[in-house]
Structure formats: structure tokens, C-alpha cells
């Protein structure tokens, strides 16, 4: 586990799910509101979901100040370890911790609150990705419980 977010770009994302992705190199943990959330190495995500027309105003999906918040937000949307509202609030808090201007962080929080519902429910591709990730974690001799995950189905 590292206190530094270590990512590597992925040329061919797992299961072809994401067009552009980064993969977590080492487990990454954060404690927030007395909750410990650990994301496993191998988890792939696509940065902050920011439509390209507003990049000049907000920033690009892979802006370094957005990366931790987007990582945890995507993980929580996949795993449902928190409620959607808690995940969105957590996202906002991390943005502020990482130096995102409060107005920008509020705009981003409102965007996930208003549009995140379309991504909250896991579809068949999401479930297949999670099962694939679980198998990779087990093959790496790590416990799924550390990440709040159950064994593969």
C-alpha cells in the first residue's frame, strides 16, 4: 500500500470496457469519516467524467487534482460500499482536499449528483469487470475482504 497514487496507463483495458484507462499499481487506501476504503491494485478507471466541451472551464478527466477523487468515486460506484449520496459527497470532499477550487468542486459534485444515477446501477459489463478483477486479486494471493468484496460467482 502506498500513500502516493501510483497509476499506469492501459493500452488495452480489461474486457475492453474503457476507451482510455489507468490502472492502479498498488493498493490505495483512504480513511474518510471514520471509514477505511481500500482500492485494489489492478482496478482500472477512466478519470473524471467531464464532457470535452467543458474541459476549458473545468479541466480534463486526467487532471492530477481530480485523479484521487475520481478513483474513489468510480470504485464506490462499482462496489456500492457506500450509498450513492455518500459516494458523491466523498468525491466532493476529496476534490477539496486535493486543492480543487470550491466552485469547481461544487460544480463537479452537482454533476455527479444529477447525472451519476445513470452509472450507479451495474450493468452486465460492470459485473463481468468486477468478477474479472476479483479473480485477478485472488490470483495475486490477496483477500477480497480487504476491499469489501465477496468471492466471485
C-alpha positions, -999 to +999 in steps of 0.1 A: +000+000+000+012+035-009+003+070+002+011+081-033-014+073-060+006+051-084-011+046-118-001+032-152-018+039-185-035+010-200-034+005-238-059-023-238-083-021-208-097-052-192-126-066-211-124-037-235-147-017-211-130+017-212-117+036-242-089+052-221-079+040-187-054+040-159-047+010-137-038+012-100-003-002-095-006-007-057-035-009-033-046+026-023-064+034+010-081+064+024-098+070+057-128+093+055-154+099+081-141+070+102-143+046+073-114+029+057-118+023+020-091+003+002-090+000-036-071-030-050-041-028-074-054-038-109-085-016-106-089+004-138-108+037-142-111+064-167-105+096-147-132+122-140-162+120-163-160+155-177-176+162-212-150+175-236-169+208-244-164+219-208-127+209-204-116+246-209-137+256-179-133+227-156-102+207-166-096+174-184-105+140-170-069+132-160-062+165-142-039+154-113-062+172-088-091+151-099-075+117-100-079+106-064-115+118-062-124+101-095-106+069-084-126+066-052-158+077-068-155+051-096-146+024-070-176+033-049-199+033-079-187-002-088-188-017-053-217+002-036-197+002-004-214+035+004-247+049-008-247+070-040-252+102-020-223+093+003-201+084-027-209+118-043-202+136-010-169+117-006-159+127-042-165+164-033-145+162-001-115+146-018-116+173-046-114+200-019-086+181-001-066+179-033-068+216-039-097+219-064-113+254-062-145+252-041-166+265-070-152+238-094-156+211-068-193+222-062-199+221-100-184+186-102-204+174-072-236+187-087-228+170-120-223+136-103-254+141-082-275+149-112-261+126-138-244+098-117-277+079-114-272+066-150-239+050-139-249+038-104-265+005-113-240-020-125-248-034-160-236-068-172-203-053-184-197-038-150-205-071-133-182-090-156-154-065-150-158-068-112-157-106-114-126-104-136-110-080-111-118-104-082-101-133-100-070-111-105-069-102-068-073-139-058-046-150-082-024-124-066-029-141-032-048-112-017-080-113+003-112-099-013-125-089+022-098-061+024-116-044-004-152-051+008-156-076-020-172-111-019-159-142-037-166-144-075-198-160-085 
